[in-house]
Amino acid sequence: MDETYHEVTHASGHVDRLARETLRDYHKERSIRAREELVAELGASYLMADLGLAYTPRPDHAAYLASWLGALRHDPKAIFTAAAQAQAAADWIHAAHKAAADPLPLAA
């Protein structure tokens, strides 16, 4: 389940949604990829907490942590930017889910 929320957080960054630069430029360099992965992982954590689901770290988290630490070394504020972007993603996902779950009005 963790991976689903991780991937949905990535998807929220699409140009037609939240237009996150880290998703747009994901393939350009590792530091950008590391920042986007941090956003996705935080977003997944936020979504799971909102839903009352237990979070289980993935086996590849050690490799992710190494890349996140590199990003944080270069920009000490990166954690705050990633947290804000992850919260925006979680908010967008909740709003999109609510809109999809609302019943359509009946024709008169």
C-alpha positions in Angstrom: 0.0 0.0 0.0 2.9 2.4 0.8 4.1 2.2 -2.8 0.6 3.2 -4.2 0.5 6.4 -2.1 4.1 7.1 -3.1 3.2 6.8 -6.8 0.0 8.8 -6.4 2.0 11.6 -4.8 4.4 11.6 -7.8 1.3 11.7 -10.1 0.0 14.8 -8.3 3.1 16.7 -9.5 2.0 16.4 -13.2 1.9 19.7 -15.1 -1.9 19.5 -15.2 -2.1 19.1 -11.5 0.4 20.8 -9.1 3.1 21.2 -11.8 6.0 20.3 -9.5 9.4 21.3 -11.0 11.0 18.2 -9.4 8.7 15.9 -11.3 9.1 17.9 -14.6 12.9 17.8 -14.2 13.1 14.3 -12.6 15.3 12.9 -15.3 17.8 15.8 -15.5 20.0 15.1 -12.5 20.1 12.9 -9.3 19.7 15.8 -6.9 16.4 16.7 -8.5 15.3 13.1 -8.5 16.2 12.8 -4.8 14.1 15.9 -3.9 11.1 14.5 -5.8 11.5 11.1 -4.1 11.5 12.8 -0.8 8.3 14.7 -1.7 6.7 11.4 -2.7 7.8 9.5 0.4 6.6 12.3 2.7 3.3 12.6 0.8 2.7 8.8 1.1 3.4 9.1 4.9 0.9 12.0 5.2 -1.8 10.2 3.2 -1.4 7.0 5.2 -1.5 8.9 8.5 -4.6 10.7 7.4 -6.2 7.4 6.7 -5.0 5.8 9.9 -2.9 3.2 8.1 0.4 1.9 9.4 3.5 2.8 7.5 6.0 0.1 6.7 9.4 1.2 5.3 10.4 -0.4 2.0 13.6 -2.5 1.7 15.1 0.1 -0.7 14.7 2.9 1.8 18.4 2.8 2.7 19.3 3.8 -0.8 16.6 6.5 -0.8 17.9 7.9 2.5 21.4 8.2 1.0 20.0 10.3 -1.9 17.9 12.4 0.5 20.9 13.2 2.7 22.8 14.3 -0.4 20.0 16.7 -1.3 19.8 18.0 2.3 23.6 18.6 2.4 23.3 20.9 -0.6 20.2 22.7 0.6 19.4 22.6 4.3 15.9 24.0 3.6 15.1 21.2 1.2 13.2 19.3 3.9 10.9 22.2 4.5 10.3 22.6 0.7 9.7 18.9 0.3 7.3 18.8 3.3 5.3 21.7 1.9 5.1 20.1 -1.5 4.1 16.8 0.1 1.4 18.5 2.1 0.1 20.2 -1.1 0.1 16.9 -2.8 -1.9 15.2 0.0 -4.3 18.1 0.0 -4.8 17.9 -3.8 -5.3 14.1 -3.6 -7.9 14.4 -0.8 -9.7 17.1 -2.8 -9.6 15.1 -6.0 -11.0 12.0 -4.2 -13.8 14.0 -2.5 -14.7 15.5 -5.9 -14.8 12.0 -7.5 -16.9 10.6 -4.6 -19.5 13.4 -4.6 -22.7 12.2 -6.3 -23.7 13.9 -9.5 -26.8 16.1 -9.1 -30.0 14.6 -10.5 -31.6 16.3 -13.5 -34.8 18.1 -12.7 
